[in-house]
Amino acid sequence: MSALTVLMAPTGAAGSVLSALTDLSAAGLVDDFLWVADPSAQTPVVSVQMVAGGRVREVGLTELVASRRTTRLRLCSVVPALPGTPRSSVADETAVANQLIGTTGAGEVTRVRALITRPPAVAGAGRELAVPGWHNIVISPEDARGPEFGRVPLTEQASADDLGRHAAPVIAGLVGLWSGVDHAPLDGLQVVPGESVRLARSFYRKLRTDEVEAALSASLLTNDGVLPLPSDQRSQIVYVADVATATSTMADVFWRKHAAVLRGPRMAYSANPPQEIGAMAVLKMFFNFVWASIRNAPAAWYRSVVDSVSSKIAVGVEQAVFQGQPAAYQVVVNGRTSSGRMAGWAEIGAASNALSGALFDPSGQLADSDSDLTQVWQDYARAALTLADAGARSRDLPPIQVGSARAIVKHADEVVPGPSAAFRAIPGPVSAAVEVDSVDATDVLGIVDLSNRLTELESSSDHGVGARSTLTELTTWRRNSGRSFGVAAGQRLGDAFYGAYNEVQQLLHQVNTAVAPPPEPDQRNRSLGRAVQVTVIAFLLITGLFAYLSIKQGLAWWVSLIVVVAFGLIGLGACLWGFISSQRMIFALLHQRRASIDRLEVDRHNLRAALRDVRRLSQAYGQFLSWNRALGSYLEAPLGSPSAAAARSLQLGWGLPMSTGLGSAQPSGPDVDESVGYLRRDLFRPGWLTPSWDTLIVSSIPPRLGSREAGAEASPVWLDHGKDTGTALDRWSTDLFNGVIGSSGADFVWGRALASLGGPLGELVPRLVSTVAIPGAAALPREEFLAGIDRDAAPSGAFDHGLLTDIAVTNGGAAVRVDVRHRVAVGLGIVCVATQLSEAITVDYLRLEGAATAPAPAAWEVPPSPVSQQNPTNPAGSAIAPDPYLPPQMGQG
């Protein structure tokens, strides 16, 4: 509900109330309110004074109400019921109130007239003190520490300033001005009809616990690199002693689950065995040889047979890639860029992708898509967090067991090293020469690359000494930071990358040298060709001779046919025997080349698979580095830093009445340490890192609009490429690593801590805030400072009798009949307000003086009777008629 509070008062004594409320506003104790000075029925309100944060400024009423929605309007007319003090007329108050109600359009209105008085009596006529339709409240001129404490009445000599500083807290309690607590007792109280008033007093306490909370949060939320030991009622949790074994075991389990990422499937050579040359193939080759010999081209036949097998081999690999991606080929084969510098893992990965396209997909129509490694990195995060808090996040990645107890790694940098573990001890000249200024602890490939560059630089006359000392420091640093889970997982990933890269180089060499050029035909091949030619010529001659004999000489045709066929078969058999005997070498060569081609097909298949592995492992390694940066930064400070505290308001050191108290709890070292121990056992449970880690992801890179799933696992960050790619993952992890952003876990854990202290661990609070320091006074125990205002109580007690008649006191007019109390916990502190009201009493029950503007009579005289017994006359001698009867009018008594 949006409420607007407007106070109006005449200039003069009531100004002290404005001054006191302004001071309370500067101290952050009361909400913003409006002040209307000298309300007038003749002059509409155009502007008002707004009091906010201790500053008073003039604002236009129309602009103010148009810029806000007001559901409840609280109007309070401050009436100085003091002798000789001017006050606003009822007509002025009513006119301004009606204008404000109409302007704001508030659906609910609370009208209050706060009468400021002092003993021995209330100044003013009855109809000016009690106006029908308003809550007419007489602020009791008294002061007390609490409802059950003794009263100190204000004296007749109290100045306007004293009255203002005593009345301002009561008015704040009546009209709901106290900040942070919804206390407006008159909102739900019905207005009593007729000329009646109520006595009122109010009490306020604010216990600040800034120093206690600062000491408690400093001990509870300290980010010193040591992971807190979680507490679990079902099993014991301990710190693991053998860190290297625990982290390497988790890395092995993780990569065993995702082994397909490290190496894809390969084809075995036995899967495509070479085929033997059959008899029909030999006969076909023989007749082709005979025909080639007849044409006097046995050498051409030889080359055609050999090339028929070699035709299955595509254009040479080197020729293909030099026509397509020569730079990529040089990077993959030689491991160096075009500038001669050693190629890094990212350059090798990009070159492998380009080489794969040039070899197997020159058109680019069958390009491989990026690998979806979402499940890999989600499991990697689960494994790292499990090592840190023993939470059971995945059945495949269980917590480390030490006997029957679960175990965690004690230091965060032994899980995934963070920014503080990076190697940065590289002198400027050396850094410029090797083009590296730092290397992460988990960047195993980057460390090897830097080591190789420093080794090459050692031979330099300019930077040799610096490179040698840097290499020594790098070796020492690597030895000391090599047992973390991140390093163990990175080592296996790096080994897989270089294994796939070496396989690509080996397969490229095998493919390039798969089939040697065929040997030139030897002398036996040429001699066999001549023998075939002679045999064919002889066969033709004999055929011609016997044809002649059969036709001209009468030789039987069947004899000629037998002779010719017999000679042909003998010649053919002799040539075939000679062909088989002399061509055993070519049969062996063909078999060897067929086997080589079959091996080549396997090598080409495996080469493409190995290039895919290099590309996938390059992508995975970049993502691995980015996720290590994110996880390492998070684990180094899992709780982050608490949100910046709001600017502290000005402190009031003097001037508050006893009814209004401000105090600050003082921390006690032993009590804080004891409370931290209890809180740690309650807050740090197995899996306590998950909520703040998920919040860190979702708050930075939330799920896409329209996503069916919510939470961290639905974030698109899991699909992004990693380091030095400019993706959201790369930018986010870099910001985390550089400290630009951080975890908000401190706020989450501190909120849970406050909830625990307000619930199951509530008995710790009284000890934490047992001593309250009060500005300008001695420290008090908490209970004595709060003076019982923090507890509900039935109406009891009585107001000061100084303003009441004896009849009023006798009839119980001074008794407390309404007691409204509210309290709100603020951290470990509390804000509590109590407002007490009397029963509605008539104005006659008040000790009244004459109106402030009416002159005091010199002496009291009995007024003459308006009617004489016979012929009454006035001093002028005219007859006096009886006064006619007039009915009472509303607002006129």
Long-range contacts (C-beta under 8 A, 24 or more apart in sequence): 1-71, 1-72, 2-68, 2-69, 2-70, 2-71, 2-72, 3-70, 3-71, 3-72, 3-73, 3-74, 3-176, 3-184, 4-34, 4-68, 4-70, 4-72, 4-73, 4-74, 4-104, 4-106, 5-31, 5-33, 5-34, 5-74, 5-76, 5-175, 5-176, 5-177, 6-33, 6-34, 6-35, 6-36, 6-48, 6-73, 6-74, 6-75, 6-76, 6-100, 7-33, 7-34, 7-35, 7-36, 7-76, 7-77, 7-78, 7-171, 7-175, 8-35, 8-36, 8-37, 8-39, 8-75, 8-76, 8-77, 8-78, 8-88, 8-93, 8-96, 9-35, 9-36, 9-37, 9-77, 9-78, 9-79, 9-80, 9-88, 10-37, 10-38, 10-39, 10-80, 10-86, 10-87, 10-88, 11-37, 11-38, 12-80, 12-85, 12-86, 12-160, 13-80, 13-82, 13-85, 13-116, 13-160, 13-163, 13-164, 14-78, 14-79, 14-80, 14-116, 14-164, 15-160, 15-164, 16-160, 16-161, 16-163, 16-164, 16-165, 17-78, 17-116, 17-164, 17-167, 17-168, 17-171, 18-51, 18-164, 19-161, 19-164, 20-164, 20-165, 20-167, 20-168, 20-169, 20-655, 21-51, 21-168, 21-171, 21-172, 21-177, 22-51, 22-54, 22-56, 23-54, 23-652, 23-655, 24-168, 24-169, 24-172, 24-652, 25-51, 25-52, 25-53, 25-54, 26-53, 26-54, 26-55, 26-649, 26-650, 27-54, 27-649, 27-650, 27-651, 27-652, 27-662, 28-53, 28-179, 28-649, 28-650, 29-172, 29-178, 29-179, 29-204, 29-206, 29-649, 29-662, 30-172, 30-177, 30-178, 30-179, 31-176, 31-177, 31-178, 31-179, 33-177, 34-64, 36-96, 38-88, 39-77, 39-88, 39-92, 39-93, 39-95, 39-96, 40-92, 40-95, 40-96, 41-89, 41-91, 41-92, 41-94, 41-95, 41-96, 44-99, 45-96, 45-99, 45-100, 54-650, 61-100, 61-103, 62-103, 65-103, 65-104, 65-105, 70-104, 70-105, 70-106, 71-106, 71-107, 71-108, 72-106, 72-107, 72-108, 72-109, 72-110, 72-187, 73-100, 73-101, 73-104, 73-106, 73-108, 73-109, 73-110, 74-109, 74-110, 74-112, 74-175, 74-176, 74-184, 74-187, 75-100, 75-101, 75-109, 75-110, 75-111, 75-112, 76-112, 76-113, 76-114, 76-171, 76-174, 76-175, 77-112, 77-113, 77-114, 77-134, 78-114, 78-116, 78-167, 78-171, 79-113, 79-114, 79-115, 79-116, 79-124, 79-128, 79-129, 80-116, 80-160, 81-115, 81-116, 81-117, 81-122, 81-123, 81-124, 81-129, 81-138, 82-116, 82-117, 82-118, 82-123, 82-160, 82-163, 82-852, 83-123, 83-849, 83-852, 84-123, 84-852, 85-123, 85-852, 86-852, 86-853, 87-124, 87-128, 87-852, 90-127, 90-128, 90-131, 90-891, 93-131, 94-131, 108-187, 110-135, 110-175, 110-184, 110-186, 110-187, 111-135, 111-191, 112-137, 112-174, 112-175, 112-186, 113-137, 114-139, 114-167, 114-170, 114-171, 114-174, 115-139, 115-197, 116-163, 116-164, 116-167, 117-141, 117-803, 118-154, 118-155, 118-156, 118-158, 118-163, 119-153, 119-154, 119-155, 119-156, 119-802, 119-803, 120-156, 120-802, 120-803, 120-847, 121-803, 121-846, 121-847, 121-848, 121-849, 122-803, 122-846, 122-847, 122-848, 122-849, 123-848, 123-849, 123-850, 123-851, 123-852, 124-848, 124-849, 124-851, 124-852, 125-848, 125-850, 125-851, 125-893, 126-195, 126-843, 126-844, 126-848, 126-893, 127-195, 127-891, 127-892, 127-893, 128-851, 129-195, 129-197, 129-843, 129-846, 129-848, 130-194, 130-195, 130-196, 130-197, 130-842, 130-843, 131-891, 132-193, 132-194, 132-195, 132-890, 132-891, 133-191, 134-191, 135-174, 135-186, 135-189, 135-191, 135-198, 136-196, 136-197, 136-198, 137-174, 137-186, 137-197, 137-198, 137-199, 137-200, 137-837, 138-197, 138-198, 138-199, 138-200, 138-803, 138-846, 139-166, 139-167, 139-170, 139-171, 139-200, 139-201, 140-199, 140-200, 140-201, 140-799, 140-800, 140-803, 141-166, 141-800, 141-802, 141-803, 142-201, 142-799, 142-800, 142-802, 143-657, 143-658, 143-659, 144-201, 144-203, 144-658, 144-659, 145-658, 145-659, 145-661, 145-787, 146-203, 146-659, 146-787, 146-788, 146-789, 146-834, 147-203, 147-787, 147-788, 147-789, 147-793, 147-796, 147-797, 147-816, 147-819, 147-834, 147-836, 148-787, 148-788, 148-796, 148-797, 149-787, 151-800, 152-658, 153-800, 153-802, 165-655, 165-656, 165-657, 166-657, 166-659, 169-202, 169-204, 169-656, 169-657, 169-659, 169-660, 170-200, 170-201, 170-202, 170-659, 170-835, 172-202, 172-204, 173-202, 173-203, 173-204, 173-833, 173-834, 173-835, 174-200, 174-202, 174-835, 178-204, 178-831, 178-833, 179-831, 180-824, 180-826, 180-831, 181-822, 181-823, 181-824, 181-831, 181-832, 181-833, 182-822, 183-820, 183-822, 183-833, 183-835, 185-818, 185-820, 185-835, 185-837, 189-818, 189-837, 192-840, 194-842, 195-842, 195-843, 195-893, 196-840, 196-841, 196-842, 196-843, 197-840, 197-841, 197-842, 197-843, 197-846, 198-818, 198-837, 198-838, 198-839, 198-840, 198-841, 199-799, 199-803, 199-813, 199-814, 199-837, 199-838, 199-841, 200-835, 200-836, 200-837, 200-838, 201-659, 201-799, 201-835, 201-836, 202-659, 202-833, 202-834, 202-835, 202-836, 203-659, 203-660, 203-787, 203-789, 203-833, 203-834, 203-835, 204-659, 204-660, 204-661, 204-789, 204-832, 204-833, 204-834, 205-660, 205-661, 205-662, 205-663, 205-785, 205-786, 205-787, 205-789, 205-790, 205-830, 205-831, 205-832, 206-661, 206-662, 206-663, 206-826, 206-829, 206-830, 206-831, 207-663, 207-664, 207-665, 207-769, 207-772, 207-782, 207-785, 207-786, 207-829, 207-830, 207-831, 208-662, 208-663, 208-664, 208-665, 208-826, 208-829, 209-664, 209-665, 209-768, 209-769, 209-826, 209-827, 209-828, 209-829, 210-645, 210-648, 210-664, 210-827, 211-664, 211-665, 211-666, 211-667, 212-665, 212-666, 212-667, 212-672, 212-768, 212-769, 212-828, 213-827, 213-828, 214-667, 215-667, 215-669, 215-672, 216-667, 216-672, 216-675, 216-676, 216-679, 216-753, 216-768, 216-828, 217-642, 217-746, 217-750, 217-753, 219-672, 219-673, 219-676, 220-676, 220-679, 220-680, 220-683, 220-749, 220-750, 220-753, 221-639, 221-642, 221-746, 221-749, 221-750, 223-636, 223-637, 223-638, 223-639, 223-640, 225-411, 225-412, 225-413, 225-420, 225-636, 226-410, 226-411, 226-412, 227-388, 227-389, 227-408, 227-409, 227-410, 227-411, 227-412, 227-415, 227-635, 227-638, 228-680, 228-684, 229-408, 229-684, 230-389, 230-390, 230-391, 230-408, 230-684, 230-685, 230-686, 230-688, 231-680, 231-681, 231-682, 231-684, 231-685, 232-390, 232-406, 232-685, 232-686, 235-404, 235-405, 235-406, 236-404, 236-405, 236-406, 237-390, 237-405, 237-406, 237-407, 237-408, 237-686, 238-402, 238-405, 238-406, 238-407, 238-408, 239-407, 239-408, 239-409, 239-410, 240-400, 240-402, 240-407, 240-408, 240-409, 240-410, 241-402, 243-409, 243-410, 243-414, 243-483, 243-484, 244-483, 246-387, 246-400, 246-407, 246-409, 247-387, 247-409, 247-414, 247-415, 247-483, 247-484, 247-485, 247-487, 247-488, 248-488, 249-400, 250-383, 250-386, 250-387, 250-397, 250-400, 250-485, 250-488, 251-485, 251-488, 251-489, 251-491, 251-492, 252-492, 253-383, 253-396, 253-397, 254-379, 254-380, 254-383, 254-397, 254-489, 255-489, 255-492, 255-493, 257-379, 257-396, 257-397, 258-375, 258-376, 258-379, 261-371, 261-373, 261-376, 261-616, 261-617, 261-620, 262-492, 262-493, 262-496, 262-613, 262-617, 263-496, 263-499, 263-500, 263-613, 264-609, 264-612, 264-613, 264-616, 265-609, 266-606, 266-609, 267-602, 267-605, 267-606, 267-609, 268-602, 269-598, 269-599, 269-602, 271-602, 272-598, 272-601, 272-602, 273-598, 274-591, 274-594, 274-595, 274-598, 275-594, 276-591, 277-587, 277-590, 277-591, 282-580, 282-587, 285-583, 286-575, 286-576, 286-579, 286-580, 289-528, 289-529, 289-532, 289-579, 289-583, 290-532, 290-536, 290-575, 292-529, 293-528, 293-529, 293-530, 293-532, 293-533, 293-536, 294-532, 294-533, 294-536, 296-529, 296-533, 298-521, 298-525, 298-526, 298-528, 298-529, 299-521, 299-525, 299-526, 302-521, 302-525, 302-586, 303-518, 305-586, 305-590, 306-518, 306-586, 306-589, 306-590, 306-593, 307-518, 309-590, 309-593, 309-594, 309-597, 310-515, 310-518, 310-593, 310-597, 312-597, 313-514, 313-515, 313-597, 313-600, 316-512, 317-359, 317-508, 317-511, 317-512, 318-512, 320-358, 320-359, 321-355, 321-358, 321-359, 324-357, 324-358, 324-359, 324-362, 325-351, 325-354, 325-355, 325-357, 325-358, 327-351, 328-352, 328-354, 328-355, 328-358, 329-355, 329-358, 332-501, 332-504, 332-505, 332-508, 333-505, 333-508, 341-435, 342-449, 342-452, 342-453, 342-456, 344-445, 344-446, 344-449, 345-445, 345-446, 345-449, 345-497, 345-618, 345-621, 346-618, 346-622, 346-724, 348-501, 348-614, 348-618, 349-614, 349-615, 349-617, 349-618, 349-619, 349-621, 350-618, 352-501, 352-504, 352-611, 352-614, 352-615, 352-618, 353-611, 353-615, 355-611, 356-608, 356-611, 356-612, 356-615, 359-607, 359-608, 359-611, 360-608, 368-612, 368-615, 370-619, 370-721, 371-616, 371-619, 371-620, 372-719, 373-619, 373-620, 373-623, 373-718, 374-718, 374-719, 376-620, 377-623, 377-624, 377-627, 377-718, 378-713, 378-718, 380-489, 380-624, 380-627, 380-631, 381-627, 381-631, 381-693, 383-485, 384-415, 384-416, 384-485, 384-486, 384-631, 384-635, 385-631, 385-687, 385-689, 385-690, 385-693, 387-415, 387-485, 388-412, 388-415, 388-635, 388-638, 388-689, 389-684, 389-686, 389-687, 389-688, 389-689, 390-686, 390-687, 391-686, 391-687, 391-688, 391-689, 391-690, 392-686, 392-687, 393-687, 393-690, 399-686, 406-686, 409-485, 412-632, 412-635, 412-636, 412-638, 413-441, 413-481, 413-484, 413-632, 413-635, 413-636, 414-483, 414-484, 414-485, 415-484, 415-485, 415-486, 415-631, 415-635, 416-442, 416-484, 416-485, 416-486, 416-628, 416-631, 416-632, 416-635, 417-441, 417-442, 417-481, 417-484, 417-486, 417-487, 417-628, 417-632, 418-632, 418-633, 418-635, 418-636, 418-637, 418-737, 419-629, 419-632, 419-633, 419-636, 419-737, 419-738, 419-739, 420-636, 421-481, 421-632, 423-447, 423-473, 423-474, 423-477, 423-478, 425-470, 425-473, 425-474, 425-477, 426-470, 427-466, 427-470, 429-462, 429-463, 429-466, 430-454, 430-457, 430-463, 430-466, 430-467, 430-470, 433-457, 433-460, 433-462, 433-463, 433-467, 434-467, 440-625, 440-628, 440-629, 440-632, 441-481, 441-484, 441-486, 441-487, 441-632, 442-484, 442-486, 442-487, 442-489, 442-490, 442-624, 442-625, 442-628, 442-632, 443-490, 443-625, 444-487, 444-490, 444-491, 444-493, 444-494, 445-490, 445-494, 445-497, 445-498, 445-621, 446-625, 447-474, 447-478, 448-494, 450-474, 451-475, 486-628, 486-631, 486-632, 489-624, 490-624, 490-628, 493-617, 493-620, 493-621, 493-624, 494-621, 496-613, 496-617, 497-614, 497-617, 497-618, 497-621, 500-610, 500-613, 500-614, 500-617, 501-614, 503-606, 503-610, 503-613, 504-607, 504-610, 504-611, 504-614, 507-603, 507-606, 507-607, 507-610, 508-607, 510-599, 510-600, 510-603, 511-600, 511-603, 511-604, 511-607, 514-596, 514-597, 514-599, 514-600, 514-603, 515-593, 515-596, 515-597, 515-600, 518-589, 518-593, 519-589, 522-585, 524-582, 525-582, 525-583, 527-582, 528-575, 528-578, 528-579, 528-582, 528-583, 531-575, 531-578, 532-575, 535-571, 535-572, 535-574, 535-575, 536-571, 538-567, 538-571, 539-564, 539-567, 539-568, 539-571, 542-567, 619-721, 619-722, 621-722, 622-721, 622-722, 622-723, 622-724, 622-725, 623-720, 623-721, 623-722, 623-729, 624-722, 625-722, 625-723, 626-720, 626-722, 626-723, 626-729, 626-730, 626-733, 627-722, 627-729, 627-733, 629-723, 629-733, 629-734, 629-736, 629-737, 630-729, 630-732, 630-733, 630-736, 630-737, 632-737, 633-733, 633-736, 633-737, 633-739, 633-742, 634-693, 634-696, 634-736, 634-743, 635-689, 637-742, 637-743, 638-689, 638-692, 638-693, 638-743, 638-745, 639-692, 639-743, 639-745, 639-746, 639-749, 640-692, 640-742, 640-743, 640-744, 640-745, 640-746, 640-747, 641-742, 641-746, 642-746, 642-747, 642-750, 643-744, 643-746, 643-747, 651-775, 652-775, 653-775, 653-776, 654-775, 654-776, 661-774, 661-785, 661-787, 662-774, 662-775, 663-772, 663-773, 663-774, 663-780, 663-785, 664-772, 664-773, 665-768, 665-769, 665-770, 665-771, 665-772, 665-773, 665-782, 665-828, 665-829, 666-771, 666-772, 666-773, 666-779, 667-768, 668-767, 668-768, 668-770, 668-771, 671-764, 671-767, 671-768, 671-770, 672-768, 674-764, 674-767, 675-757, 675-761, 675-764, 675-767, 675-768, 678-761, 678-764, 679-753, 679-756, 679-757, 679-761, 682-756, 682-760, 682-761, 683-749, 683-752, 683-753, 683-756, 688-749, 689-745, 691-745, 691-748, 692-743, 692-744, 692-745, 692-748, 692-749, 693-743, 695-743, 695-744, 695-745, 695-748, 696-743, 696-744, 696-745, 699-744, 700-732, 700-741, 701-728, 701-729, 701-732, 754-827, 754-828, 757-828, 758-825, 765-828, 768-828, 769-828, 769-829, 786-830, 786-832, 789-821, 789-823, 789-832, 789-833, 789-834, 790-823, 790-830, 790-832, 791-821, 792-821, 793-819, 793-821, 794-819, 795-819, 795-836, 797-836, 799-836, 799-838, 802-847, 803-846, 803-847, 804-841, 804-845, 804-846, 804-847, 805-844, 805-845, 805-846, 805-847, 807-845, 808-841, 808-845, 808-846, 811-845, 812-839, 813-838, 813-839, 813-841, 813-845, 814-838, 815-839
